[in-house]
């Protein structure tokens, strides 16, 4: 199996949780086969180098700017260069945070090289766009057929992706890092961890929390992104909620700063599987998350909300439960997650080898 050569293409212009998980997948595969990573920007190389992987820079070849039609055009226009990039490899894994980001490489390599896409979730546009979202979902589902298979992060996302695309889908569970239990003591605070962009709906979250009936008045935000300046301006106008912006914090700093009494709050429009939820669970924190597909597998019904009232009700219940010293919901044991992840990696290896044998 060691003679199989795989190119892992990180088709992204930003770094987030999915890229760290792609590095973890690459490292797991590299224990059995030869893996080379191609990044779209030089500054992204460190994420994969830190995982011990061989990394090369593609200098913007893998993903440019623009909507879906532009991505199709870029794939056709760059097909010769992209094909030359992966010449000599037996299989290509395209890591993309969204289907659109994988289109240029998928378009360029369709029919030329066995290709899988590593995708955290399928972004259903209907809740945002209404009936137009159904049309776009159909186009996006057809776009997935550029790839021989799709690798995703849990069974819920696999069902969703198969339903929209009809493409073979397999699961490689996310890697969960070891969490240091909190030592910081103090009163409960609300904690947000993530990229500050429109999909996270942090501005709406802040407005919903800025009421007298909210029992927890401190919100600590860890992360950065294009909306941070506007969110900081909004924070200065709030009446009841005190916001503290810490920027991106290293995992070990998060472990040091976050208290077990704190409450993780997420208001995302879309998530694949928020690792911050699993990490919060390991810290024995309470969790409140928006009711979306991506949070179903890692939260209970009593931890999810859809409206401002439900959010505030959840927070009131948490403070009441804390005053009565009740226990919190338990999460799936990390050993079970690790076993499932290893099973997913082994199945992926089998599929890659099967592709290579079919070509031979």
NORDAKA-V514413 format. One record per residue. OMEGA is omega in degrees with one decimal (999 if undefined). D_LAST is the distance of its C-alpha to the last C-alpha in Angstrom with 2 decimals. Layout:
((OMEGA	D_LAST) (OMEGA	D_LAST))
This chain:
((-176.2	14.14) (-179.4	15.98) (178.7	13.15) (-179.2	11.89) (-177.6	13.76) (172.2	15.48) (176.2	17.99) (-175.4	20.94) (179.5	23.02) (-175.1	26.64) (-176.2	27.77) (173.3	31.48) (178.5	34.81) (176.0	36.52) (178.4	36.09) (-176.7	36.76) (-177.4	35.82) (179.8	32.35) (176.1	31.41) (177.4	32.71) (176.3	30.64) (177.2	27.49) (178.9	28.34) (176.6	28.77) (178.9	25.35) (179.8	23.82) (178.5	25.85) (178.7	24.85) (-177.1	21.10) (175.5	21.86) (-175.8	23.23) (-176.6	19.79) (179.7	17.30) (-177.7	17.97) (173.5	19.54) (-178.2	21.16) (172.7	23.65) (179.0	24.77) (-177.1	28.25) (179.8	30.09) (-177.0	33.36) (-177.3	34.32) (178.9	36.75) (-174.4	34.01) (-174.8	32.27) (-179.7	34.67) (-177.0	33.55) (175.9	30.08) (178.1	31.42) (177.0	33.87) (177.5	30.99) (-176.1	29.83) (173.7	26.78) (-172.1	25.70) (173.6	26.94) (-177.0	26.88) (-178.6	29.09) (173.9	27.96) (173.8	31.62) (-176.9	31.83) (-171.0	28.64) (-176.9	27.16) (172.8	30.25) (178.6	33.54) (176.3	36.55) (-178.6	37.26) (-172.9	36.79) (179.4	33.80) (178.9	34.20) (179.9	34.34) (175.4	31.10) (-179.7	29.32) (-179.5	30.93) (179.1	30.02) (177.9	26.33) (-176.9	26.43) (-175.7	28.70) (-170.4	26.70) (-179.2	23.21) (-179.1	22.81) (-179.5	24.06) (177.9	22.04) (178.3	18.73) (-178.4	19.85) (-175.0	20.74) (176.7	17.30) (-179.3	15.53) (176.7	13.56) (-177.7	13.03) (-176.8	10.03) (178.6	12.43) (172.2	15.97) (-179.8	18.93) (177.4	21.90) (-177.1	25.17) (178.8	27.91) (176.6	31.35) (-177.8	31.54) (-176.6	29.25) (-176.3	30.82) (179.6	29.82) (-173.0	26.09) (-177.5	26.38) (180.0	26.14) (178.3	22.78) (178.7	21.51) (-177.0	22.83) (-172.6	21.39) (-178.9	17.78) (-179.1	17.73) (-178.2	14.98) (-174.3	13.76) (174.8	12.31) (-170.6	11.91) (172.7	15.56) (174.8	18.09) (176.5	21.83) (-168.8	24.19) (-178.4	27.45) (-176.2	30.74) (174.1	32.34) (-175.8	32.76) (177.6	35.99) (-175.0	37.98) (-174.9	40.37) (-179.5	42.78) (-177.7	45.16) (-172.7	45.68) (-176.9	45.39) (-174.9	46.66) (177.4	45.59) (179.0	43.74) (177.9	41.43) (179.3	40.15) (-178.7	39.07) (177.9	37.35) (178.4	35.60) (178.7	34.14) (-178.3	32.84) (176.7	31.46) (177.4	29.80) (178.3	28.09) (179.0	27.04) (-179.2	25.08) (171.2	22.71) (-173.4	21.28) (179.6	19.26) (177.9	16.73) (175.8	19.10) (176.0	22.28) (178.2	23.28) (-161.7	27.04) (175.3	29.79) (-174.2	31.54) (179.1	31.72) (178.8	34.34) (178.5	32.31) (178.8	29.27) (-179.5	31.53) (-177.6	32.96) (177.6	29.68) (-178.9	28.27) (-178.7	31.61) (-169.3	31.58) (-174.0	27.96) (-178.2	26.44) (175.8	23.23) (-176.8	21.62) (174.9	23.47) (-171.0	23.41) (166.4	26.10) (-175.4	26.29) (177.4	30.03) (173.6	31.84) (179.7	32.90) (-179.3	36.67) (177.4	38.43) (-178.5	41.32) (172.0	44.58) (-177.5	47.88) (-176.2	50.57) (173.0	53.19) (178.7	56.38) (178.6	57.94) (176.7	60.80) (-178.7	62.60) (-179.3	63.00) (172.4	60.02) (172.6	58.36) (-176.2	55.74) (169.3	52.46) (176.1	49.85) (178.4	46.68) (179.1	44.21) (-177.4	43.62) (177.2	46.65) (-173.2	45.38) (-176.6	46.16) (-178.8	43.65) (177.4	45.51) (-179.0	48.88) (179.6	50.85) (177.0	53.76) (178.9	54.23) (-179.5	54.01) (180.0	56.74) (-180.0	59.01) (-178.4	58.62) (-175.6	59.53) (178.1	62.51) (-177.2	65.04) (-177.8	67.84) (175.9	66.46) (-175.0	63.38) (-179.3	64.25) (-168.6	62.03) (-178.1	63.05) (177.5	60.77) (177.5	57.25) (-176.6	55.13) (178.5	52.18) (-178.0	49.38) (-178.8	46.96) (179.9	46.99) (-173.7	45.84) (-177.0	47.18) (-176.4	49.81) (179.4	51.40) (-179.4	54.35) (177.6	55.25) (177.3	54.97) (176.1	57.29) (177.7	59.75) (-177.8	59.59) (-178.9	60.23) (-178.2	63.45) (-176.4	64.75) (-175.0	64.20) (-171.8	67.25) (-173.1	66.25) (175.9	62.85) (-175.7	62.52) (176.5	59.17) (-178.9	57.84) (-177.4	54.83) (-175.5	53.12) (178.1	50.07) (178.8	46.72) (179.1	47.41) (-179.9	45.27) (-179.3	44.21) (176.2	46.72) (175.4	49.41) (179.4	48.70) (-178.3	49.14) (-171.6	52.44) (-172.4	53.82) (179.6	53.01) (174.8	55.35) (-179.8	54.66) (-178.6	57.39) (-179.2	55.59) (175.1	53.91) (178.3	50.52) (178.4	50.73) (-179.2	47.87) (-170.7	48.39) (172.4	44.90) (179.8	43.92) (174.2	40.30) (171.8	38.56) (170.9	35.18) (-173.9	36.64) (179.9	39.44) (179.8	39.04) (177.5	42.69) (179.2	43.64) (178.8	41.97) (177.4	43.49) (178.5	46.86) (178.8	46.65) (177.2	46.08) (-179.0	49.22) (176.4	51.07) (166.2	51.86) (-174.7	52.65) (172.5	50.26) (-174.0	50.93) (178.3	48.09) (-179.6	47.77) (176.6	46.73) (-177.2	43.25) (-174.0	39.92) (-179.7	38.71) (-175.8	41.72) (-175.1	41.77) (-174.5	39.54) (178.6	41.48) (174.4	45.07) (-179.5	47.57) (-177.8	49.50) (178.2	52.58) (-176.6	50.76) (179.7	49.71) (176.5	51.85) (-176.8	51.82) (176.9	55.30) (-179.7	57.70) (179.5	59.86) (177.4	57.05) (-178.9	56.13) (177.0	59.74) (179.3	60.15) (-178.5	57.19) (176.3	58.75) (179.8	62.15) (179.5	60.68) (-179.6	58.96) (177.5	62.21) (179.8	64.11) (178.8	61.63) (-179.8	61.87) (178.5	65.67) (177.9	65.47) (177.3	62.95) (179.9	60.50) (-179.0	56.96) (178.1	53.93) (-178.5	50.89) (-178.9	48.35) (175.2	44.70) (-178.0	41.64) (-177.1	41.50) (178.9	39.20) (177.4	37.74) (177.6	36.60) (-179.6	34.96) (179.2	33.19) (179.1	31.87) (-179.6	30.56) (179.4	28.89) (176.8	27.14) (178.2	25.94) (178.5	24.54) (-179.1	22.72) (178.5	21.14) (178.0	20.04) (176.8	18.55) (178.9	16.59) (-180.0	15.29) (179.5	14.30) (179.6	12.52) (179.2	10.49) (176.8	9.85) (-178.5	8.73) (179.9	6.22) (179.8	4.98) (179.2	5.48) (-179.4	3.79) (999	0.00))
